[in-house]
Amino acid sequence: MPLDKTLPNDSSAPAEVRRALAGFLTGSGLPQLIDDAQLLASELVTNAIRHARGPIGVHAHIRDGVLHLEVRDSAADCPPVPRQANPEEMGGRGMELVSKVASRWGWRADKQCKIVWVDLRL
């Protein structure tokens, strides 16, 4: 059974997605993925809060030995860009972290929304 959740675009969303993923992965018998999945989801949801308006959609499913996680937001014109943050910067490391933790990641957009997805191998 996949996880489908709509989150408010506010500071409560990262904690909500972490709780939802912990329940989903525990129920799927994959508690070993919780930490990495929560980290990735928190980063993607935080980016959605920062760059988009309106609700944030989260979808996760497991297929062929991979946890696939998607975060949907309204910022179709704001693609995720990994970059090397300067040591004195307080932020700017989210997509670099996603690139290092995820097995692979990508994004797609249409006129109304952007979906950033990550895969974690089981």
Biopython code that builds the backbone (N, CA, C, O; Angstrom):
import numpy as np
from Bio.PDB.StructureBuilder import StructureBuilder

atoms = [
    (1, "MET", "N", (0.839, -1.184, 0.000)),
    (1, "MET", "CA", (0.000, 0.000, 0.000)),
    (1, "MET", "C", (0.882, 1.246, 0.000)),
    (1, "MET", "O", (1.713, 1.398, 0.896)),
    (2, "PRO", "N", (0.730, 2.126, -0.962)),
    (2, "PRO", "CA", (1.580, 3.331, -1.011)),
    (2, "PRO", "C", (1.198, 4.349, 0.059)),
    (2, "PRO", "O", (0.126, 4.277, 0.660)),
    (3, "LEU", "N", (2.092, 5.284, 0.274)),
    (3, "LEU", "CA", (1.841, 6.417, 1.151)),
    (3, "LEU", "C", (1.483, 7.599, 0.268)),
    (3, "LEU", "O", (2.246, 7.956, -0.629)),
    (4, "ASP", "N", (0.343, 8.202, 0.508)),
    (4, "ASP", "CA", (-0.063, 9.435, -0.175)),
    (4, "ASP", "C", (-0.521, 10.408, 0.893)),
    (4, "ASP", "O", (-1.439, 10.117, 1.659)),
    (5, "LYS", "N", (0.119, 11.556, 0.940)),
    (5, "LYS", "CA", (-0.183, 12.533, 1.991)),
    (5, "LYS", "C", (-0.106, 13.938, 1.405)),
    (5, "LYS", "O", (0.762, 14.241, 0.586)),
    (6, "THR", "N", (-1.016, 14.774, 1.832)),
    (6, "THR", "CA", (-0.974, 16.191, 1.493)),
    (6, "THR", "C", (-0.625, 16.955, 2.759)),
    (6, "THR", "O", (-1.266, 16.797, 3.798)),
    (7, "LEU", "N", (0.398, 17.784, 2.651)),
    (7, "LEU", "CA", (0.900, 18.528, 3.808)),
    (7, "LEU", "C", (0.641, 20.015, 3.628)),
    (7, "LEU", "O", (0.602, 20.513, 2.503)),
    (8, "PRO", "N", (0.463, 20.723, 4.737)),
    (8, "PRO", "CA", (0.349, 22.180, 4.644)),
    (8, "PRO", "C", (1.711, 22.768, 4.314)),
    (8, "PRO", "O", (2.745, 22.197, 4.660)),
    (9, "ASN", "N", (1.705, 23.894, 3.653)),
    (9, "ASN", "CA", (2.962, 24.569, 3.331)),
    (9, "ASN", "C", (3.338, 25.461, 4.515)),
    (9, "ASN", "O", (3.240, 26.686, 4.449)),
    (10, "ASP", "N", (3.767, 24.817, 5.590)),
    (10, "ASP", "CA", (4.215, 25.556, 6.768)),
    (10, "ASP", "C", (5.245, 24.731, 7.528)),
    (10, "ASP", "O", (5.582, 23.617, 7.127)),
    (11, "SER", "N", (5.731, 25.279, 8.610)),
    (11, "SER", "CA", (6.842, 24.668, 9.340)),
    (11, "SER", "C", (6.510, 23.316, 9.973)),
    (11, "SER", "O", (7.419, 22.618, 10.423)),
    (12, "SER", "N", (5.244, 22.933, 10.019)),
    (12, "SER", "CA", (4.885, 21.622, 10.569)),
    (12, "SER", "C", (5.088, 20.490, 9.569)),
    (12, "SER", "O", (5.119, 19.323, 9.961)),
    (13, "ALA", "N", (5.225, 20.809, 8.300)),
    (13, "ALA", "CA", (5.276, 19.788, 7.246)),
    (13, "ALA", "C", (6.459, 18.823, 7.359)),
    (13, "ALA", "O", (6.252, 17.619, 7.213)),
    (14, "PRO", "N", (7.686, 19.287, 7.612)),
    (14, "PRO", "CA", (8.786, 18.314, 7.716)),
    (14, "PRO", "C", (8.570, 17.272, 8.815)),
    (14, "PRO", "O", (8.846, 16.091, 8.607)),
    (15, "ALA", "N", (8.086, 17.694, 9.965)),
    (15, "ALA", "CA", (7.825, 16.729, 11.042)),
    (15, "ALA", "C", (6.702, 15.774, 10.653)),
    (15, "ALA", "O", (6.763, 14.584, 10.961)),
    (16, "GLU", "N", (5.677, 16.289, 9.979)),
    (16, "GLU", "CA", (4.576, 15.430, 9.535)),
    (16, "GLU", "C", (5.047, 14.374, 8.553)),
    (16, "GLU", "O", (4.649, 13.214, 8.653)),
    (17, "VAL", "N", (5.891, 14.762, 7.604)),
    (17, "VAL", "CA", (6.360, 13.785, 6.622)),
    (17, "VAL", "C", (7.277, 12.752, 7.282)),
    (17, "VAL", "O", (7.264, 11.582, 6.899)),
    (18, "ARG", "N", (8.064, 13.170, 8.257)),
    (18, "ARG", "CA", (8.917, 12.201, 8.972)),
    (18, "ARG", "C", (8.069, 11.171, 9.716)),
    (18, "ARG", "O", (8.366, 9.977, 9.677)),
    (19, "ARG", "N", (7.017, 11.627, 10.391)),
    (19, "ARG", "CA", (6.123, 10.691, 11.095)),
    (19, "ARG", "C", (5.440, 9.737, 10.122)),
    (19, "ARG", "O", (5.376, 8.533, 10.370)),
    (20, "ALA", "N", (4.933, 10.272, 9.019)),
    (20, "ALA", "CA", (4.234, 9.448, 8.034)),
    (20, "ALA", "C", (5.163, 8.392, 7.442)),
    (20, "ALA", "O", (4.770, 7.235, 7.288)),
    (21, "LEU", "N", (6.387, 8.783, 7.113)),
    (21, "LEU", "CA", (7.343, 7.823, 6.551)),
    (21, "LEU", "C", (7.744, 6.759, 7.562)),
    (21, "LEU", "O", (7.889, 5.591, 7.204)),
    (22, "ALA", "N", (7.923, 7.143, 8.808)),
    (22, "ALA", "CA", (8.262, 6.152, 9.834)),
    (22, "ALA", "C", (7.158, 5.106, 9.943)),
    (22, "ALA", "O", (7.442, 3.910, 10.015)),
    (23, "GLY", "N", (5.911, 5.541, 9.955)),
    (23, "GLY", "CA", (4.794, 4.598, 10.010)),
    (23, "GLY", "C", (4.716, 3.726, 8.770)),
    (23, "GLY", "O", (4.498, 2.519, 8.870)),
    (24, "PHE", "N", (4.893, 4.327, 7.604)),
    (24, "PHE", "CA", (4.837, 3.592, 6.341)),
    (24, "PHE", "C", (5.938, 2.532, 6.277)),
    (24, "PHE", "O", (5.671, 1.381, 5.930)),
    (25, "LEU", "N", (7.159, 2.910, 6.607)),
    (25, "LEU", "CA", (8.274, 1.968, 6.514)),
    (25, "LEU", "C", (8.227, 0.907, 7.598)),
    (25, "LEU", "O", (8.589, -0.242, 7.344)),
    (26, "THR", "N", (7.794, 1.257, 8.790)),
    (26, "THR", "CA", (7.624, 0.261, 9.846)),
    (26, "THR", "C", (6.560, -0.753, 9.430)),
    (26, "THR", "O", (6.753, -1.960, 9.573)),
    (27, "GLY", "N", (5.449, -0.257, 8.921)),
    (27, "GLY", "CA", (4.376, -1.129, 8.460)),
    (27, "GLY", "C", (4.766, -1.986, 7.274)),
    (27, "GLY", "O", (4.178, -3.045, 7.053)),
    (28, "SER", "N", (5.752, -1.542, 6.507)),
    (28, "SER", "CA", (6.231, -2.299, 5.351)),
    (28, "SER", "C", (7.371, -3.248, 5.722)),
    (28, "SER", "O", (7.906, -3.950, 4.864)),
    (29, "GLY", "N", (7.736, -3.263, 7.003)),
    (29, "GLY", "CA", (8.823, -4.136, 7.448)),
    (29, "GLY", "C", (10.202, -3.644, 7.052)),
    (29, "GLY", "O", (11.130, -4.441, 6.912)),
    (30, "LEU", "N", (10.347, -2.339, 6.870)),
    (30, "LEU", "CA", (11.623, -1.752, 6.434)),
    (30, "LEU", "C", (12.103, -0.631, 7.356)),
    (30, "LEU", "O", (12.424, 0.460, 6.884)),
    (31, "PRO", "N", (12.154, -0.887, 8.661)),
    (31, "PRO", "CA", (12.565, 0.186, 9.573)),
    (31, "PRO", "C", (14.002, 0.644, 9.348)),
    (31, "PRO", "O", (14.366, 1.740, 9.774)),
    (32, "GLN", "N", (14.820, -0.162, 8.695)),
    (32, "GLN", "CA", (16.212, 0.223, 8.443)),
    (32, "GLN", "C", (16.329, 1.410, 7.471)),
    (32, "GLN", "O", (17.381, 2.045, 7.395)),
    (33, "LEU", "N", (15.266, 1.705, 6.740)),
    (33, "LEU", "CA", (15.291, 2.829, 5.801)),
    (33, "LEU", "C", (14.781, 4.139, 6.401)),
    (33, "LEU", "O", (14.859, 5.189, 5.763)),
    (34, "ILE", "N", (14.264, 4.077, 7.616)),
    (34, "ILE", "CA", (13.594, 5.251, 8.191)),
    (34, "ILE", "C", (14.502, 6.478, 8.236)),
    (34, "ILE", "O", (14.099, 7.550, 7.783)),
    (35, "ASP", "N", (15.711, 6.348, 8.769)),
    (35, "ASP", "CA", (16.571, 7.526, 8.943)),
    (35, "ASP", "C", (16.880, 8.211, 7.615)),
    (35, "ASP", "O", (16.719, 9.425, 7.490)),
    (36, "ASP", "N", (17.321, 7.439, 6.624)),
    (36, "ASP", "CA", (17.658, 8.038, 5.326)),
    (36, "ASP", "C", (16.418, 8.598, 4.640)),
    (36, "ASP", "O", (16.468, 9.688, 4.070)),
    (37, "ALA", "N", (15.318, 7.873, 4.688)),
    (37, "ALA", "CA", (14.084, 8.344, 4.037)),
    (37, "ALA", "C", (13.584, 9.627, 4.696)),
    (37, "ALA", "O", (13.158, 10.551, 4.003)),
    (38, "GLN", "N", (13.630, 9.694, 6.015)),
    (38, "GLN", "CA", (13.196, 10.902, 6.710)),
    (38, "GLN", "C", (14.090, 12.088, 6.368)),
    (38, "GLN", "O", (13.597, 13.200, 6.179)),
    (39, "LEU", "N", (15.389, 11.864, 6.289)),
    (39, "LEU", "CA", (16.316, 12.937, 5.933)),
    (39, "LEU", "C", (16.008, 13.475, 4.539)),
    (39, "LEU", "O", (15.917, 14.687, 4.345)),
    (40, "LEU", "N", (15.847, 12.569, 3.564)),
    (40, "LEU", "CA", (15.561, 12.991, 2.192)),
    (40, "LEU", "C", (14.227, 13.728, 2.111)),
    (40, "LEU", "O", (14.138, 14.792, 1.498)),
    (41, "ALA", "N", (13.195, 13.163, 2.727)),
    (41, "ALA", "CA", (11.875, 13.788, 2.674)),
    (41, "ALA", "C", (11.886, 15.156, 3.345)),
    (41, "ALA", "O", (11.287, 16.099, 2.830)),
    (42, "SER", "N", (12.555, 15.274, 4.477)),
    (42, "SER", "CA", (12.636, 16.569, 5.170)),
    (42, "SER", "C", (13.291, 17.621, 4.289)),
    (42, "SER", "O", (12.826, 18.760, 4.232)),
    (43, "GLU", "N", (14.354, 17.254, 3.610)),
    (43, "GLU", "CA", (15.041, 18.207, 2.731)),
    (43, "GLU", "C", (14.131, 18.640, 1.587)),
    (43, "GLU", "O", (14.038, 19.831, 1.288)),
    (44, "LEU", "N", (13.458, 17.685, 0.944)),
    (44, "LEU", "CA", (12.597, 18.021, -0.191)),
    (44, "LEU", "C", (11.388, 18.842, 0.239)),
    (44, "LEU", "O", (11.003, 19.786, -0.451)),
    (45, "VAL", "N", (10.792, 18.495, 1.360)),
    (45, "VAL", "CA", (9.635, 19.245, 1.858)),
    (45, "VAL", "C", (10.056, 20.644, 2.294)),
    (45, "VAL", "O", (9.331, 21.610, 2.053)),
    (46, "THR", "N", (11.204, 20.762, 2.924)),
    (46, "THR", "CA", (11.697, 22.083, 3.324)),
    (46, "THR", "C", (11.929, 22.963, 2.097)),
    (46, "THR", "O", (11.615, 24.153, 2.118)),
    (47, "ASN", "N", (12.478, 22.382, 1.027)),
    (47, "ASN", "CA", (12.647, 23.152, -0.208)),
    (47, "ASN", "C", (11.297, 23.587, -0.763)),
    (47, "ASN", "O", (11.160, 24.714, -1.240)),
    (48, "ALA", "N", (10.302, 22.711, -0.708)),
    (48, "ALA", "CA", (8.962, 23.067, -1.190)),
    (48, "ALA", "C", (8.381, 24.223, -0.378)),
    (48, "ALA", "O", (7.766, 25.129, -0.941)),
    (49, "ILE", "N", (8.570, 24.197, 0.927)),
    (49, "ILE", "CA", (8.082, 25.288, 1.782)),
    (49, "ILE", "C", (8.768, 26.597, 1.377)),
    (49, "ILE", "O", (8.129, 27.645, 1.297)),
    (50, "ARG", "N", (10.044, 26.520, 1.131)),
    (50, "ARG", "CA", (10.833, 27.708, 0.834)),
    (50, "ARG", "C", (10.517, 28.312, -0.535)),
    (50, "ARG", "O", (10.526, 29.533, -0.690)),
    (51, "HIS", "N", (10.235, 27.458, -1.537)),
    (51, "HIS", "CA", (10.138, 27.940, -2.912)),
    (51, "HIS", "C", (8.743, 27.898, -3.525)),
    (51, "HIS", "O", (8.552, 28.404, -4.630)),
    (52, "ALA", "N", (7.766, 27.311, -2.841)),
    (52, "ALA", "CA", (6.442, 27.136, -3.445)),
    (52, "ALA", "C", (5.355, 27.695, -2.536)),
    (52, "ALA", "O", (5.603, 28.102, -1.401)),
    (53, "ARG", "N", (4.158, 27.699, -3.076)),
    (53, "ARG", "CA", (2.972, 28.085, -2.301)),
    (53, "ARG", "C", (1.981, 26.943, -2.386)),
    (53, "ARG", "O", (2.046, 26.114, -3.294)),
    (54, "GLY", "N", (1.079, 26.906, -1.449)),
    (54, "GLY", "CA", (0.032, 25.893, -1.484)),
    (54, "GLY", "C", (0.489, 24.574, -0.896)),
    (54, "GLY", "O", (1.625, 24.439, -0.440)),
    (55, "PRO", "N", (-0.412, 23.604, -0.911)),
    (55, "PRO", "CA", (-0.121, 22.311, -0.277)),
    (55, "PRO", "C", (1.031, 21.575, -0.968)),
    (55, "PRO", "O", (1.364, 21.824, -2.126)),
    (56, "ILE", "N", (1.611, 20.668, -0.207)),
    (56, "ILE", "CA", (2.731, 19.848, -0.679)),
    (56, "ILE", "C", (2.257, 18.404, -0.690)),
    (56, "ILE", "O", (1.746, 17.904, 0.312)),
    (57, "GLY", "N", (2.425, 17.746, -1.806)),
    (57, "GLY", "CA", (2.031, 16.348, -1.926)),
    (57, "GLY", "C", (3.220, 15.430, -1.741)),
    (57, "GLY", "O", (4.312, 15.705, -2.240)),
    (58, "VAL", "N", (3.006, 14.332, -1.020)),
    (58, "VAL", "CA", (4.054, 13.341, -0.809)),
    (58, "VAL", "C", (3.498, 11.980, -1.205)),
    (58, "VAL", "O", (2.400, 11.604, -0.795)),
    (59, "HIS", "N", (4.258, 11.253, -1.997)),
    (59, "HIS", "CA", (3.883, 9.907, -2.404)),
    (59, "HIS", "C", (5.103, 9.015, -2.212)),
    (59, "HIS", "O", (6.220, 9.406, -2.552)),
    (60, "ALA", "N", (4.893, 7.822, -1.670)),
    (60, "ALA", "CA", (5.977, 6.850, -1.530)),
    (60, "ALA", "C", (5.425, 5.460, -1.807)),
    (60, "ALA", "O", (4.307, 5.126, -1.415)),
    (61, "HIS", "N", (6.232, 4.658, -2.491)),
    (61, "HIS", "CA", (5.881, 3.259, -2.696)),
    (61, "HIS", "C", (7.166, 2.447, -2.805)),
    (61, "HIS", "O", (8.252, 2.982, -3.027)),
    (62, "ILE", "N", (7.005, 1.150, -2.642)),
    (62, "ILE", "CA", (8.138, 0.238, -2.714)),
    (62, "ILE", "C", (7.884, -0.708, -3.882)),
    (62, "ILE", "O", (6.823, -1.322, -3.992)),
    (63, "ARG", "N", (8.888, -0.807, -4.750)),
    (63, "ARG", "CA", (8.764, -1.692, -5.909)),
    (63, "ARG", "C", (10.161, -2.111, -6.364)),
    (63, "ARG", "O", (11.079, -1.293, -6.431)),
    (64, "ASP", "N", (10.300, -3.377, -6.669)),
    (64, "ASP", "CA", (11.549, -3.908, -7.227)),
    (64, "ASP", "C", (12.775, -3.551, -6.388)),
    (64, "ASP", "O", (13.822, -3.192, -6.926)),
    (65, "GLY", "N", (12.637, -3.654, -5.071)),
    (65, "GLY", "CA", (13.764, -3.406, -4.181)),
    (65, "GLY", "C", (14.153, -1.959, -4.008)),
    (65, "GLY", "O", (15.275, -1.657, -3.602)),
    (66, "VAL", "N", (13.214, -1.042, -4.319)),
    (66, "VAL", "CA", (13.501, 0.389, -4.226)),
    (66, "VAL", "C", (12.348, 1.114, -3.533)),
    (66, "VAL", "O", (11.180, 0.887, -3.850)),
    (67, "LEU", "N", (12.687, 1.984, -2.588)),
    (67, "LEU", "CA", (11.719, 2.925, -2.045)),
    (67, "LEU", "C", (11.750, 4.143, -2.956)),
    (67, "LEU", "O", (12.789, 4.784, -3.111)),
    (68, "HIS", "N", (10.609, 4.460, -3.557)),
    (68, "HIS", "CA", (10.490, 5.627, -4.433)),
    (68, "HIS", "C", (9.662, 6.666, -3.694)),
    (68, "HIS", "O", (8.542, 6.383, -3.268)),
    (69, "LEU", "N", (10.207, 7.862, -3.542)),
    (69, "LEU", "CA", (9.563, 8.949, -2.811)),
    (69, "LEU", "C", (9.458, 10.154, -3.720)),
    (69, "LEU", "O", (10.432, 10.530, -4.372)),
    (70, "GLU", "N", (8.273, 10.769, -3.769)),
    (70, "GLU", "CA", (8.049, 11.967, -4.571)),
    (70, "GLU", "C", (7.486, 13.075, -3.699)),
    (70, "GLU", "O", (6.658, 12.833, -2.821)),
    (71, "VAL", "N", (7.945, 14.294, -3.952)),
    (71, "VAL", "CA", (7.402, 15.482, -3.296)),
    (71, "VAL", "C", (6.953, 16.437, -4.398)),
    (71, "VAL", "O", (7.738, 16.823, -5.264)),
    (72, "ARG", "N", (5.676, 16.808, -4.349)),
    (72, "ARG", "CA", (5.062, 17.664, -5.362)),
    (72, "ARG", "C", (4.765, 19.029, -4.755)),
    (72, "ARG", "O", (4.241, 19.138, -3.647)),
    (73, "ASP", "N", (5.121, 20.082, -5.523)),
    (73, "ASP", "CA", (4.804, 21.440, -5.082)),
    (73, "ASP", "C", (4.409, 22.290, -6.278)),
    (73, "ASP", "O", (4.421, 21.813, -7.413)),
    (74, "SER", "N", (4.062, 23.536, -6.033)),
    (74, "SER", "CA", (3.565, 24.424, -7.085)),
    (74, "SER", "C", (4.662, 25.215, -7.793)),
    (74, "SER", "O", (4.355, 26.018, -8.673)),
    (75, "ALA", "N", (5.912, 25.016, -7.442)),
    (75, "ALA", "CA", (7.003, 25.827, -8.004)),
    (75, "ALA", "C", (7.583, 25.178, -9.257)),
    (75, "ALA", "O", (8.753, 24.798, -9.286)),
    (76, "ALA", "N", (6.752, 25.055, -10.291)),
    (76, "ALA", "CA", (7.184, 24.406, -11.531)),
    (76, "ALA", "C", (8.358, 25.124, -12.178)),
    (76, "ALA", "O", (9.126, 24.509, -12.918)),
    (77, "ASP", "N", (8.506, 26.401, -11.912)),
    (77, "ASP", "CA", (9.577, 27.193, -12.528)),
    (77, "ASP", "C", (10.840, 27.270, -11.666)),
    (77, "ASP", "O", (11.728, 28.076, -11.945)),
    (78, "CYS", "N", (10.926, 26.454, -10.635)),
    (78, "CYS", "CA", (12.061, 26.504, -9.711)),
    (78, "CYS", "C", (12.671, 25.104, -9.570)),
    (78, "CYS", "O", (12.366, 24.397, -8.610)),
    (79, "PRO", "N", (13.525, 24.697, -10.512)),
    (79, "PRO", "CA", (14.091, 23.349, -10.449)),
    (79, "PRO", "C", (15.076, 23.202, -9.290)),
    (79, "PRO", "O", (15.723, 24.171, -8.892)),
    (80, "PRO", "N", (15.185, 21.997, -8.754)),
    (80, "PRO", "CA", (16.168, 21.754, -7.696)),
    (80, "PRO", "C", (17.573, 21.737, -8.297)),
    (80, "PRO", "O", (17.806, 21.107, -9.328)),
    (81, "VAL", "N", (18.493, 22.422, -7.655)),
    (81, "VAL", "CA", (19.854, 22.517, -8.177)),
    (81, "VAL", "C", (20.839, 22.215, -7.055)),
    (81, "VAL", "O", (20.942, 22.985, -6.100)),
    (82, "PRO", "N", (21.560, 21.107, -7.158)),
    (82, "PRO", "CA", (22.606, 20.871, -6.162)),
    (82, "PRO", "C", (23.719, 21.896, -6.349)),
    (82, "PRO", "O", (24.078, 22.240, -7.475)),
    (83, "ARG", "N", (24.243, 22.365, -5.267)),
    (83, "ARG", "CA", (25.347, 23.319, -5.356)),
    (83, "ARG", "C", (26.254, 23.116, -4.160)),
    (83, "ARG", "O", (25.854, 22.527, -3.156)),
    (84, "GLN", "N", (27.446, 23.596, -4.270)),
    (84, "GLN", "CA", (28.408, 23.519, -3.174)),
    (84, "GLN", "C", (28.284, 24.797, -2.357)),
    (84, "GLN", "O", (28.643, 25.879, -2.824)),
    (85, "ALA", "N", (27.780, 24.670, -1.144)),
    (85, "ALA", "CA", (27.633, 25.841, -0.280)),
    (85, "ALA", "C", (28.992, 26.235, 0.289)),
    (85, "ALA", "O", (29.852, 25.388, 0.530)),
    (86, "ASN", "N", (29.163, 27.520, 0.495)),
    (86, "ASN", "CA", (30.374, 28.002, 1.155)),
    (86, "ASN", "C", (30.339, 27.590, 2.620)),
    (86, "ASN", "O", (29.258, 27.492, 3.200)),
    (87, "PRO", "N", (31.500, 27.345, 3.236)),
    (87, "PRO", "CA", (31.529, 26.893, 4.627)),
    (87, "PRO", "C", (30.818, 27.838, 5.602)),
    (87, "PRO", "O", (30.287, 27.388, 6.617)),
    (88, "GLU", "N", (30.803, 29.143, 5.304)),
    (88, "GLU", "CA", (30.170, 30.088, 6.228)),
    (88, "GLU", "C", (28.655, 30.209, 6.036)),
    (88, "GLU", "O", (27.985, 30.842, 6.852)),
    (89, "GLU", "N", (28.106, 29.614, 4.978)),
    (89, "GLU", "CA", (26.655, 29.672, 4.741)),
    (89, "GLU", "C", (25.917, 28.757, 5.718)),
    (89, "GLU", "O", (26.382, 27.663, 6.037)),
    (90, "MET", "N", (24.766, 29.223, 6.181)),
    (90, "MET", "CA", (23.949, 28.432, 7.111)),
    (90, "MET", "C", (23.116, 27.380, 6.392)),
    (90, "MET", "O", (22.742, 26.378, 7.001)),
    (91, "GLY", "N", (22.817, 27.580, 5.121)),
    (91, "GLY", "CA", (21.987, 26.633, 4.377)),
    (91, "GLY", "C", (22.582, 26.373, 3.014)),
    (91, "GLY", "O", (23.751, 26.665, 2.762)),
    (92, "GLY", "N", (21.753, 25.814, 2.128)),
    (92, "GLY", "CA", (22.189, 25.594, 0.761)),
    (92, "GLY", "C", (22.801, 24.246, 0.489)),
    (92, "GLY", "O", (23.393, 24.038, -0.570)),
    (93, "ARG", "N", (22.671, 23.313, 1.432)),
    (93, "ARG", "CA", (23.278, 21.996, 1.269)),
    (93, "ARG", "C", (22.263, 20.885, 1.028)),
    (93, "ARG", "O", (22.638, 19.719, 0.901)),
    (94, "GLY", "N", (20.987, 21.235, 0.964)),
    (94, "GLY", "CA", (19.932, 20.225, 0.887)),
    (94, "GLY", "C", (20.026, 19.303, -0.311)),
    (94, "GLY", "O", (20.003, 18.084, -0.146)),
    (95, "MET", "N", (20.132, 19.848, -1.508)),
    (95, "MET", "CA", (20.169, 18.992, -2.696)),
    (95, "MET", "C", (21.513, 18.278, -2.826)),
    (95, "MET", "O", (21.576, 17.192, -3.402)),
    (96, "GLU", "N", (22.577, 18.864, -2.304)),
    (96, "GLU", "CA", (23.862, 18.160, -2.265)),
    (96, "GLU", "C", (23.742, 16.923, -1.375)),
    (96, "GLU", "O", (24.243, 15.852, -1.715)),
    (97, "LEU", "N", (23.079, 17.083, -0.247)),
    (97, "LEU", "CA", (22.826, 15.969, 0.662)),
    (97, "LEU", "C", (21.945, 14.910, -0.006)),
    (97, "LEU", "O", (22.220, 13.715, 0.103)),
    (98, "VAL", "N", (20.894, 15.342, -0.691)),
    (98, "VAL", "CA", (20.019, 14.411, -1.414)),
    (98, "VAL", "C", (20.847, 13.617, -2.426)),
    (98, "VAL", "O", (20.684, 12.402, -2.542)),
    (99, "SER", "N", (21.723, 14.289, -3.150)),
    (99, "SER", "CA", (22.564, 13.616, -4.149)),
    (99, "SER", "C", (23.458, 12.547, -3.532)),
    (99, "SER", "O", (23.735, 11.523, -4.157)),
    (100, "LYS", "N", (23.902, 12.785, -2.319)),
    (100, "LYS", "CA", (24.805, 11.837, -1.662)),
    (100, "LYS", "C", (24.079, 10.668, -1.005)),
    (100, "LYS", "O", (24.624, 9.566, -0.948)),
    (101, "VAL", "N", (22.867, 10.882, -0.508)),
    (101, "VAL", "CA", (22.153, 9.837, 0.230)),
    (101, "VAL", "C", (21.296, 8.969, -0.681)),
    (101, "VAL", "O", (21.241, 7.753, -0.499)),
    (102, "ALA", "N", (20.632, 9.569, -1.649)),
    (102, "ALA", "CA", (19.732, 8.820, -2.530)),
    (102, "ALA", "C", (20.510, 7.935, -3.491)),
    (102, "ALA", "O", (21.625, 8.269, -3.893)),
    (103, "SER", "N", (19.916, 6.805, -3.856)),
    (103, "SER", "CA", (20.509, 5.957, -4.894)),
    (103, "SER", "C", (20.507, 6.703, -6.215)),
    (103, "SER", "O", (21.459, 6.625, -6.992)),
    (104, "ARG", "N", (19.429, 7.423, -6.455)),
    (104, "ARG", "CA", (19.316, 8.319, -7.603)),
    (104, "ARG", "C", (18.170, 9.277, -7.326)),
    (104, "ARG", "O", (17.335, 9.025, -6.458)),
    (105, "TRP", "N", (18.136, 10.371, -8.063)),
    (105, "TRP", "CA", (17.066, 11.350, -7.884)),
    (105, "TRP", "C", (16.872, 12.102, -9.193)),
    (105, "TRP", "O", (17.714, 12.054, -10.090)),
    (106, "GLY", "N", (15.741, 12.798, -9.279)),
    (106, "GLY", "CA", (15.461, 13.595, -10.456)),
    (106, "GLY", "C", (14.242, 14.466, -10.205)),
    (106, "GLY", "O", (13.737, 14.551, -9.086)),
    (107, "TRP", "N", (13.783, 15.108, -11.263)),
    (107, "TRP", "CA", (12.606, 15.964, -11.129)),
    (107, "TRP", "C", (11.951, 16.105, -12.488)),
    (107, "TRP", "O", (12.570, 15.882, -13.529)),
    (108, "ARG", "N", (10.687, 16.478, -12.452)),
    (108, "ARG", "CA", (9.927, 16.775, -13.660)),
    (108, "ARG", "C", (8.908, 17.853, -13.304)),
    (108, "ARG", "O", (8.531, 18.010, -12.143)),
    (109, "ALA", "N", (8.474, 18.584, -14.313)),
    (109, "ALA", "CA", (7.520, 19.665, -14.067)),
    (109, "ALA", "C", (6.587, 19.794, -15.255)),
    (109, "ALA", "O", (6.908, 19.415, -16.382)),
    (110, "ASP", "N", (5.431, 20.338, -14.960)),
    (110, "ASP", "CA", (4.518, 20.765, -16.008)),
    (110, "ASP", "C", (4.144, 22.208, -15.699)),
    (110, "ASP", "O", (4.830, 22.857, -14.909)),
    (111, "LYS", "N", (3.105, 22.716, -16.283)),
    (111, "LYS", "CA", (2.753, 24.128, -16.074)),
    (111, "LYS", "C", (2.295, 24.432, -14.654)),
    (111, "LYS", "O", (2.380, 25.577, -14.210)),
    (112, "GLN", "N", (1.811, 23.422, -13.937)),
    (112, "GLN", "CA", (1.213, 23.670, -12.628)),
    (112, "GLN", "C", (2.009, 23.170, -11.440)),
    (112, "GLN", "O", (1.822, 23.664, -10.328)),
    (113, "CYS", "N", (2.897, 22.200, -11.644)),
    (113, "CYS", "CA", (3.600, 21.666, -10.479)),
    (113, "CYS", "C", (4.966, 21.098, -10.860)),
    (113, "CYS", "O", (5.291, 20.889, -12.029)),
    (114, "LYS", "N", (5.732, 20.866, -9.822)),
    (114, "LYS", "CA", (7.039, 20.228, -9.943)),
    (114, "LYS", "C", (7.024, 19.011, -9.035)),
    (114, "LYS", "O", (6.471, 19.059, -7.936)),
    (115, "ILE", "N", (7.625, 17.927, -9.487)),
    (115, "ILE", "CA", (7.790, 16.731, -8.673)),
    (115, "ILE", "C", (9.276, 16.431, -8.593)),
    (115, "ILE", "O", (9.940, 16.252, -9.614)),
    (116, "VAL", "N", (9.786, 16.379, -7.385)),
    (116, "VAL", "CA", (11.162, 15.964, -7.140)),
    (116, "VAL", "C", (11.069, 14.556, -6.551)),
    (116, "VAL", "O", (10.328, 14.325, -5.595)),
    (117, "TRP", "N", (11.819, 13.627, -7.121)),
    (117, "TRP", "CA", (11.741, 12.243, -6.667)),
    (117, "TRP", "C", (13.125, 11.730, -6.271)),
    (117, "TRP", "O", (14.153, 12.179, -6.778)),
    (118, "VAL", "N", (13.107, 10.782, -5.355)),
    (118, "VAL", "CA", (14.334, 10.110, -4.930)),
    (118, "VAL", "C", (14.055, 8.615, -4.826)),
    (118, "VAL", "O", (12.937, 8.193, -4.530)),
    (119, "ASP", "N", (15.082, 7.838, -5.073)),
    (119, "ASP", "CA", (15.025, 6.389, -4.882)),
    (119, "ASP", "C", (16.054, 5.995, -3.846)),
    (119, "ASP", "O", (17.173, 6.508, -3.834)),
    (120, "LEU", "N", (15.661, 5.074, -2.973)),
    (120, "LEU", "CA", (16.568, 4.462, -2.001)),
    (120, "LEU", "C", (16.499, 2.957, -2.217)),
    (120, "LEU", "O", (15.421, 2.368, -2.149)),
    (121, "ARG", "N", (17.630, 2.339, -2.474)),
    (121, "ARG", "CA", (17.648, 0.875, -2.602)),
    (121, "ARG", "C", (17.458, 0.246, -1.239)),
    (121, "ARG", "O", (17.959, 0.746, -0.231)),
    (122, "LEU", "N", (16.726, -0.857, -1.220)),
    (122, "LEU", "CA", (16.451, -1.548, 0.052)),
    (122, "LEU", "C", (17.676, -2.264, 0.570)),
    (122, "LEU", "O", (17.622, -2.894, 1.626)),
]
sb = StructureBuilder()
sb.init_structure("model")
sb.init_model(0)
sb.init_chain("A")
sb.init_seg("    ")
for serial, (resi, resn, name, xyz) in enumerate(atoms, 1):
    if name == "N":
        sb.init_residue(resn, " ", resi, " ")
    sb.init_atom(name, np.array(xyz, "f"), 0.0, 1.0, " ", f" {name:<3s}", serial, name[0])
structure = sb.get_structure()
